[in-house]
Amino acid sequence: MASDISPKAVVSPNAKIGNGCKIYPFVYIEDHVEIGDNCVIHPFVSILNGTKMGNNNKIHQCSVLAALPQDFAFTGEESELIIGDNNIIRENVVINRATHAGGRTVIGNGNFLMEGVHISHDTKVGNNNVFGYGAKIAGDCEIGNGVIFSSSVIENARTRVGDLAMIQAGTTFSRDVPPYIIAGGTPVAYGGPNNKMMEAWNIDEKVRKHVANAYRLIFHGQNSVFDAILQVRDQVPDSPEIQAIIRFVKATKQGIICKM
């Protein structure tokens, strides 16, 4: 099925538009853009050079995709913004493409970005995440799968958030947030395991208890994080979730958030 492109939209003849798309009036699409099938692009959206988008995405009014990086290291290099399938990007969202030549900002599949979200250059976002109103993600961040950012969260540069974590409203953080937990407060701190999300993702009750025990050792023990990880290996029954916690904590460069 051919795409329905308004004559009042400005679409470069060099852009590649898939089948079954709906492009409303006053959309602006530049040369080096690829849009998959069955996407809906609402009025006043700008899709700029370097955007490669999959199928079934909905982009709402006044959003800007592949905006130039807000990074003093950027000198005009060609880079990309990669967006997967089935994402909903609401009004006034800004996503920057990467800073350096060949770099990529990546948004996976099934994400929901609410009004006013900003995702900066070179950030990698996984699948099925929710970003609340006005959440701001700085450059070079990594966000896993099934993560929830409540409203007005600020994630500072080069930090990571693990799978199924939840960041409470108004939180600002500059350290890594491990998987399967709730984090919030000022300063940001561990608020317990995110049992609701683990249950929603069909993680067994026994494993949820093991996750809670692992985080008791990490956040409430008297040892260093390194020693706590050794205790987790020795004392907590193994599972993919426990291995994910160990890998995440061992890989931290910014350090992980504190205990409450």
C-alpha distance (Angstrom), angle and dihedral (degrees) to the residues before:
residue distance angle dihedral
M1 . . .
A2 3.79 . .
S3 3.78 119.3 .
D4 3.81 121.0 -105.1
I5 3.81 105.5 -128.2
S6 3.78 117.5 177.5
P7 3.82 114.4 -126.6
K8 3.80 85.8 -132.8
A9 3.81 91.6 62.4
V10 3.81 118.6 93.9
V11 3.80 105.2 -133.7
S12 3.78 121.2 167.6
P13 3.81 113.4 -124.1
N14 3.81 86.2 -132.7
A15 3.83 93.7 59.6
K16 3.80 116.2 100.7
I17 3.80 113.0 -131.3
G18 3.81 120.6 -174.3
N19 3.78 128.9 -140.6
G20 3.78 126.3 -71.1
C21 3.80 96.4 17.6
K22 3.80 123.3 149.2
I23 3.81 113.8 -147.6
Y24 3.79 114.4 -176.7
P25 3.83 129.3 -150.1
F26 3.80 119.6 -70.7
V27 3.80 95.3 23.3
Y28 3.83 113.3 143.1
I29 3.83 119.0 -150.6
E30 3.81 122.3 176.9
D31 3.82 132.0 -147.5
H32 3.80 105.1 -90.4
V33 3.79 98.5 50.9
E34 3.81 130.1 120.8
I35 3.82 120.8 -166.7
G36 3.80 122.0 -176.1
D37 3.79 129.7 -142.3
N38 3.81 128.7 -55.6
C39 3.79 96.9 9.7
V40 3.82 121.5 153.0
I41 3.81 117.1 -146.1
H42 3.80 113.1 -171.6
P43 3.83 126.3 -150.8
F44 3.81 121.6 -65.4
V45 3.81 95.0 16.9
S46 3.82 116.1 143.4
I47 3.81 117.5 -151.9
L48 3.78 107.7 -173.7
N49 3.79 137.1 -164.8
G50 3.78 115.1 -60.6
T51 3.81 97.8 34.0
K52 3.81 117.2 135.4
M53 3.78 111.8 178.4
G54 3.80 131.0 -177.4
N55 3.79 130.4 -146.5
N56 3.81 135.6 -52.9
N57 3.80 97.1 14.6
K58 3.82 122.3 152.3
I59 3.81 117.2 -152.7
H60 3.79 115.7 -171.8
Q61 3.80 133.4 -150.6
C62 3.80 122.7 -50.8
S63 3.80 97.0 1.9
V64 3.82 119.1 143.8
L65 3.80 120.2 -148.9
A66 3.82 122.0 -164.4
A67 3.79 93.5 9.0
L68 3.80 111.9 177.5
P69 3.83 112.2 -83.6
Q70 3.79 115.5 -94.5
D71 3.78 89.8 -137.0
F72 3.80 127.6 119.2
A73 3.82 88.3 -141.4
F74 3.81 90.9 64.4
T75 3.81 113.2 103.3
G76 3.79 101.3 168.4
E77 3.80 101.5 -73.7
E78 3.80 121.1 162.4
S79 3.79 110.1 -106.0
E80 3.79 137.9 149.5
L81 3.77 148.5 -117.4
I82 3.81 111.0 -150.3
I83 3.82 117.6 -163.0
G84 3.80 121.8 -177.8
D85 3.81 129.5 -154.4
N86 3.81 136.3 -56.0
N87 3.79 97.9 15.4
I88 3.81 123.7 152.0
I89 3.79 113.7 -149.8
R90 3.77 111.8 -175.4
E91 3.81 131.9 -157.3
N92 3.82 123.5 -44.3
V93 3.80 96.3 5.7
V94 3.82 116.2 154.4
I95 3.80 122.4 -161.6
N96 3.82 119.5 -179.1
R97 3.77 124.2 -147.4
A98 3.80 119.1 -128.3
T99 3.80 124.8 -71.0
H100 3.80 104.8 -131.1
A101 3.80 132.4 51.9
G102 3.79 110.8 -80.8
G103 3.81 92.7 11.9
R104 3.79 124.2 133.2
T105 3.75 138.9 -150.5
V106 3.81 104.7 -155.2
I107 3.80 132.2 -157.4
G108 3.81 113.2 -178.2
N109 3.80 129.5 -155.1
G110 3.79 133.4 -53.8
N111 3.79 97.9 11.2
F112 3.81 123.9 153.0
L113 3.80 115.6 -149.8
M114 3.80 111.2 -172.6
E115 3.81 126.3 -150.9
G116 3.78 117.3 -52.4
V117 3.81 99.1 10.9
H118 3.82 116.2 153.1
I119 3.80 121.8 -162.1
S120 3.78 113.2 -173.4
H121 3.80 134.9 -145.9
D122 3.82 122.5 -54.7
T123 3.79 94.7 4.1
K124 3.80 117.0 145.2
V125 3.82 118.2 -146.8
G126 3.80 122.6 -173.1
N127 3.80 129.0 -153.7
N128 3.81 137.2 -55.4
N129 3.78 97.2 9.3
V130 3.81 127.3 150.1
F131 3.80 121.7 -144.0
G132 3.81 113.1 -166.3
Y133 3.79 128.3 -141.7
G134 3.78 113.0 -52.7
A135 3.81 98.0 -2.0
K136 3.81 111.3 163.5
I137 3.80 121.9 -155.1
A138 3.80 116.7 -169.8
G139 3.79 126.8 -146.0
D140 3.81 127.7 -64.9
C141 3.81 94.9 16.6
E142 3.80 126.8 146.0
I143 3.80 122.7 -146.4
G144 3.80 122.9 -176.4
N145 3.80 131.0 -152.0
G146 3.79 130.5 -59.4
V147 3.80 93.3 13.5
I148 3.81 121.3 155.3
F149 3.80 121.5 -152.1
S150 3.79 111.2 -170.1
S151 3.81 120.9 -148.2
S152 3.82 121.5 -53.9
V153 3.79 96.5 6.5
I154 3.82 115.3 159.8
E155 3.80 118.9 -156.5
N156 3.77 112.4 -168.0
A157 3.80 124.9 -140.9
R158 3.80 125.9 -64.2
T159 3.80 95.3 8.2
R160 3.80 128.9 131.8
V161 3.79 135.3 -142.0
G162 3.80 119.4 -159.7
D163 3.80 129.3 -137.9
L164 3.83 119.3 -66.4
A165 3.79 94.1 5.7
M166 3.80 120.7 145.6
I167 3.80 123.7 -149.6
Q168 3.80 113.6 -157.9
A169 3.81 122.7 -129.1
G170 3.78 118.9 -75.8
T171 3.80 94.6 13.2
T172 3.80 121.4 147.4
F173 3.79 117.2 -166.4
S174 3.80 138.1 179.3
R175 3.81 99.2 178.6
D176 3.79 132.5 68.6
V177 3.81 120.4 -82.2
P178 3.83 109.7 -145.3
P179 3.82 122.8 -136.8
Y180 3.83 126.4 -81.9
I181 3.81 97.1 19.3
I182 3.80 142.2 110.0
A183 3.80 115.4 -124.6
G184 3.79 130.6 -175.2
G185 3.78 148.1 116.5
T186 3.80 135.0 83.4
P187 2.95 108.4 -48.9
V188 3.78 93.6 23.8
A189 3.79 113.7 -109.3
Y190 3.80 143.5 168.4
G191 3.81 112.2 -78.0
G192 3.79 101.6 -177.9
P193 3.81 136.7 -81.6
N194 3.80 117.4 -42.8
N195 3.80 94.8 -121.2
K196 3.80 96.0 166.4
M197 3.79 93.1 58.2
M198 3.80 93.2 42.6
E199 3.80 89.5 51.7
A200 3.81 91.0 46.8
W201 3.80 88.7 53.9
N202 3.82 91.0 50.8
I203 3.79 97.0 -110.4
D204 3.81 107.0 163.1
E205 3.81 118.6 -107.2
K206 3.82 91.7 -120.1
V207 3.78 90.4 54.2
R208 3.81 90.7 48.3
K209 3.81 88.3 55.7
H210 3.79 90.3 48.9
V211 3.82 89.7 51.6
A212 3.81 89.6 52.2
N213 3.83 90.3 49.9
A214 3.80 91.4 49.5
Y215 3.78 91.2 53.4
R216 3.82 92.0 47.1
L217 3.78 86.8 60.5
I218 3.80 93.6 44.8
F219 3.80 99.9 43.2
H220 3.81 105.7 23.5
G221 3.79 103.3 33.5
Q222 3.78 124.3 99.5
N223 3.80 94.3 -125.1
S224 3.78 133.2 90.1
V225 3.78 117.8 -90.0
F226 3.81 88.8 -106.5
D227 3.82 91.7 55.3
A228 3.81 90.8 43.1
I229 3.79 89.7 57.6
L230 3.81 89.5 53.3
Q231 3.80 88.4 51.6
V232 3.81 90.8 50.1
R233 3.79 90.0 53.6
D234 3.81 91.8 48.5
Q235 3.81 101.0 39.5
V236 3.82 109.5 28.3
P237 3.84 121.5 72.4
D238 3.76 111.4 -110.1
S239 3.81 124.0 -107.0
P240 3.81 137.1 145.6
E241 3.80 88.5 -94.9
I242 3.81 93.5 53.6
Q243 3.80 90.0 47.1
A244 3.82 89.1 51.0
I245 3.81 90.3 53.9
I246 3.80 92.0 49.2
R247 3.81 93.4 47.9
F248 3.79 92.8 46.8
V249 3.80 95.8 49.3
K250 3.81 94.0 43.7
A251 3.82 91.1 51.3
T252 3.80 96.0 52.5
K253 3.79 117.5 125.0
Q254 3.80 98.7 172.2
G255 3.82 94.2 43.9
I256 3.78 124.1 -114.8
I257 3.80 127.0 -83.9
C258 3.81 120.1 -85.8
K259 3.78 131.2 -103.9
M260 3.83 118.8 -100.1
